Amino acid sequence: MGQTAPVSAFLWITVVSLAAWCWLLLCQGFFWRTDVRLPRRREPEAWPSVCVVVPARDEAAVLPASLPSLLAQDYPGRAEVFLVDDGSTDGTGELARALSERHGGLPLTVDSPGEPPAGWTGKLWAVRHGIALARAREPEYLLLTDADIAHAPDSLRELVAAAHGGGFDVVSQMARLRVESRWERLVVPAFVYFFAQLYPFRWIGREGSRTAAAAGGCVLLRAGMAEKARIPDAIRHAVIDDVALARAVKGAGGRVWLGLADRVDSVRPYPRLHDLWRMVSRSAYAQLRHSPPLLLGTVAGLALVYLVPPVAVVAGAAAGSAPVAVAGALAWAVMAGTYLPMLRYYRQPLWLAPLLPYTAFLYLLMTVDSAVQHYRGRGAAWKGRTYARPDAVPDEG
């Protein structure tokens, strides 16, 4: 009788986990599918002008693999690149000018905004400066792209055609992140998988949907909407600036589209677990709005959804409880099955799918660490700048 009660209780927990996976499979916007690519494209009769804004802080290591791809854009209209050197100490600005002289292509302007004032994250202050420089050219569109993002020659053309054809104010692509090291293979596809689970791409592009998100590495933004939504001023304190941008645009009545990229790739390496850990933990607690109840709920949810199934298989087999083991195996199978499309997208071996609970456990620890760093006063960071607490960043309305 003493063993029956715990087994029965764990069976119910496992059944709840299985039910959660059935719901995620069918009712969460089919987040696990990877076929959300650029929407229908229609080339405009007259190609609108575009200004490309690249915030860059200590990016000399990646610029040779990224900046030439922007300068080489095969775009029929007028386009210009503005690289904002945000206080770099590694010669980022000088290297950018040298690459422009060597490769030619689109005109390049390199400028620096100085240190951000109180109330601004460094990256958004750099974006603001770049948009101010671009405004003198009166562009119809702004392409906000990170310094580690490489674009295929037709990337800008395809983005503009998609915005024009679909009537979108924002067209954003989740750049294909680098997956070469052992830790990148384990963690990176799961990062995109978890993001899509939180923000199902199909919901984002649907008219009337309140789900809003973008991928900061590649955001084509209609310049008129940038002014209407007060971007970036309205989101100046945001650490997760891409999601905040999409919410601001939707809040101003704009339309947003987000999907996976075929022509846009990140060249930034994350060879060690430490590098990936920092990438996730720097903003994980900010994603939870620095809320302890949301943190506890997230930890409990991750444990229930991702950790219970494999534990149930092992515990059920050890206790001789077939129902527990079977329910856990079914939940684990659904979980692994939903992960397969993302592994295919990243051209990774499919045997990594059953390891998703282990990766989820790492993300759980990263999220907890993000909260710990926040309460130690270290907070989120971008390129060496730390934003300790939200109440330390004044909101000027």
N, C-alpha and C positions, 0 to 999 in steps of 0.2 A: 504493500500500500504506500510505503514511504517513497518508493521509486516511481510509482505510477503517476502521482500528482505532478512532479516536476516534468516527466515525459509528456504528460497531457498538456501542461502549460506551454512547453516548448513547441509542441505540435501546433497549437493555436498561433503562436508567434510565427512559426514557419509558414503556416497557411496564409497569414496576413501578408508576409513577404511575397509569397507567390501571387496573391491577389494584387499586390502593388505592381508587380511586374506585368501582369496581364493588363492592368490599367495603363501602365506606361507604354506597353506595346501598341495598344489600340487607341488610346484617348489623349495622348500628349503630342498631338500634331505630327505623328509619325516622325518624331525627331531623329530616329535612328537611320532614316534613309538619307542617302548622300546625292540625290539627284536634283537638289535645288541649286541650279546653276544660273548664270545670267538669264534674265527673262527675255521675252521676245524683243529683238532689236529692229529698229527702223531708222535708217539713216536720214538725217534731216536734209532738206534741200540746200540749206546754207549752214555749214558747220559752225556752231557757236564757239566763241573764244573761251579758253580755259587757262587758269593760272594754277600751277602745282605748288603747294606749300609743303616744305619738308622741314620739320623741327629736328635739329640734330645737336646732340651733346656728347662729345667724346666718341665719335663714330668713325674715326679714321680706319679702324680695322675692317669695317664692312662697306664703306663707301665705294671702293674700287669695284665691288661686285654688284652694287645697286644703282649708284648715281648714273653711270653710263647708260643703263637701260631706260632711265627716264629721259635723258637727253636724246636718245635715239628713237623716241616715239614717232611712229608713222601716222601723224594726225593731219587731216586735210585742212583744218582750220588753224587759227592763230593760237599758239600755246607758248607758255613761258614758265620757267622753273624759278622758285624763290626758296633758297635754302637758308634757314635761320640758324646761325651758329650760336647756340645757347650757352655761352661761357665755357667752351671746350678748352681743354688744356693739352690736347694731343694733336693740334694742328688741323682740326677738321675743316675749318674755313679755307685755309691755304690749299689743302688737298683738293677740296671741291673745285676751286678755281683752276688748279692744275689739270684736273680731270676734264673740265670743260674745254680748256685750251687744247688738250690732247685729242679728245673725241669729237668735239664740235657738237652739232645737233641743235636742239632747242636753246634759246637764250637762257643764261643762268645769271641770277643775281644772288650774291651772298651778303648777308647783313647780320647784325647782332642786336638783340633788344636790350641788353643790360640785365641786371638782376631783377627778378620779379618782385613787385610790391607785395605787401601783406594781403592775403586773401586770394592769391593766385598760385596754382601749381606751376612749376617751371615749364612743363611741356605746353600747357595751354597759353601761358604768357608768350612763348615762342610762336605758337600758332596765331595768336592775336596779332603779333607784329608782322608775321608773314601775310595775313589777310589784309592788314592795313597797307602794306606795300603793294599787294595785288590790286587793291581797290582802285588805285590810280589808273589801271588798265581797263577798268570797267568790264571784267569778265562775266560771262553768263554762268559759268560753273567754276567751282573750286575743287581741286583734287587734293585732299589731305592724305599724305602718305608718309610712313615712317622711313627713316634713313636706312633701315636694314631690309627694305622691301625691293625686290627686283621685279620689273614688269616686262612682259613680252612686248615686242614692237607694236602690236595692235591693241594693247591693253586699254589705253586711253580712248581709242576710237570705239572699242566695244562697250566701254562703260557709258560713254556719251550716247551711243545709239540705244543702249538699254534704257537709260533715263528718258530719252526722247520718246522711244516707242511705248514705254509703260506709263509715262506721265508721273515719274517718281521724282521727289525732291532730294532723296538720298538713295544712291545705289552703292552698296558696300559689299566687299568680298572678303571672306575669311581667308587670308593668305595661307598657302600650304607651307606649314612650318617645316624646318629641317628635321629629318629623322635619319640619323646616321649612327650615333653612338648607341650603346646598349640601353642607357637610361632614357635617351630620346625615344627609342622604339617602345619602351614600356610606358612612358608618361605622356608624350606629346599627343598621340591619337586620342587618348582618353581625355586630355584637356579639351579638345574640340568636341568630343562626344558629350562631355558634361555640360559644356557651354550650350550646345544644341538642345540638350535636355531641359536646361533652364529657360532658354529662349528659342522655342521651335521656329525654324526658319519659315515654315509655311504660314505660321500665324503672323509673323512680322509683316509680310507683304500683303496680307489680306486687308481689304478696305473695312474699316470699322473696328478692327482688332486693336486692343490696347497694348498688346505685347510689342515692345520696342527695344531694339538693340542694333548695334553696328560693330564692325571690326575696325579698330583704329588704324590698322596698317594700310587700309585702302578704302577711303570714303570720298565718293564724288558727291558734292553738295551744290545745289542750286544757290547761286550767290544771293538772289533775292530772298530766298528762304533763310539764308544765314543772317541777313539783316532783320527779317521779321521775327525770327526765333532768338535774336540777340546772341548769336554764337560768335565767339566763345564766352562772352561776358557772363551770360546767364549760367554757365557751368564752370566758372573760373576756379572753383574750389574742388572740382571733381577729380578724384584719383582714377576712377574707372570712366574716363572721359568719353569713350566711344558709346557706351550705353547711355550716358547722360546726354550726349548729343542727339541720339535717336529719340529719346524721350522728349527733349526740347522741341525737336522738329514735329513730332506727332502732336505735342501739346499746342503747337501753333497751327495745327490743321494740315500739316504736310504728310506726304506719303513716303514710306521707307521700305526699302528692299534689302535683304541680306541673304547671301548664299555662299557656297563654297567656290573657291577659285580654281580655274584651269590655267590662267595666264599670269598669276601673281604668286610669288614665292618669297618667303623669308630666308635670308642668308645668314641670320644670326645663329651661331652654334651654342648649344647647351650641352656640352660634353659630360658634365658631372651632375650627379644628383643634387649637389649643393646649388648649382646654377638654376636648375629647374625649380628647386625648393624656393629660392628667392623670387623667381618669376611669379609663382603662385601665391606665396605667403605675403608678398608686398601689398596685395590688394584684397585678399580673401575676406578679411574681417570688414573692410570697407564695403564689400558687396553685401554683407549682412547688416549694414547701417550701424555698425558698432553696437549691436544689440545683444546682450547676454542671453535673453530668451531665444532669439533667433539662432544664436550659436548653439545653445543646448538642443534646440529642435533640429538643426542641421546635423549635428553629431548623431543624435538618435535616429534621424532619418537615414543617414548613410549607413549606420550599423544595421538597421532593420532591412534595408533594401539590398545592400551589397555584401554584408558580412554574415548575416544569418544563414543564407543558402549553403555556403560551403561548410559552415560550422554544423548545420543540421545534418548534412550528409555524413560527416565524420561522427558526430554524436549519436545519430540514429543508428549507424552501423555498430558503434561500440556498445550501445544499450540494447541492441536487438530490436529496435523499433522501426519496422519497415515503413509505416506511414510517415514518420519524421524524415527518414532518409529519402523516400520517394518525393515528398513535397519539396524538400531542399534541392534535390537533383533537378526537378522540373523548373524551379525558380532559377537555379544556376544555368540551366540550359537556355531559358528565355533570355536571361541576361547576356550570355555569351553570343546568342544568336543575333541580338540587336547590335552587338559590337562589331560583328563581322563586316558590314558594309564600310565602316570607318577604317578598319584595317585594310580592306581592299583599296579604298581611296588613297591611303598612305603607302600602298604596295608593301605591306608588312605580312609576315607569316601568320596564317590563321590560328596557329596553335597558341598565339598570345591571348586569344579571346577568353579562355577559362581563367587567365590570370587577372582579369579585371577586378575581382574582389581585393587582391593584393594592392593594385594600383589605387583603388578607392580608399583603402586603409591609409596609404601614403597621403592622399589628398585630405583625409580626415585629420591627420597629424599636422599637415601644412596649415590647415584652417585654424586649428587650435593654437599653433605657433604664431600665426598672424595676430590672434587675439592677445596672446602673451606679450608679443612685441609692442602692441598698441598700449597695453596698460603699463608697460615699462617705460613708456614715453618715446619709443623709437618710431612707431607708426609706419605708415606707408612711405615709399620712396620712389623717386624717379631719377636715374642717372646721378646718384650721389646726393640728391636733396631729400631730406626727410620731412614728412608732414605728420607731426606727432599725434595730434588729436583734432577732431573736427571743431572743437570749441576753441582751438588755437588759431583757426582760420576764420577771420571775421567775415560775416555776410553783410555786404553793403546794400542789399536789396536790389 
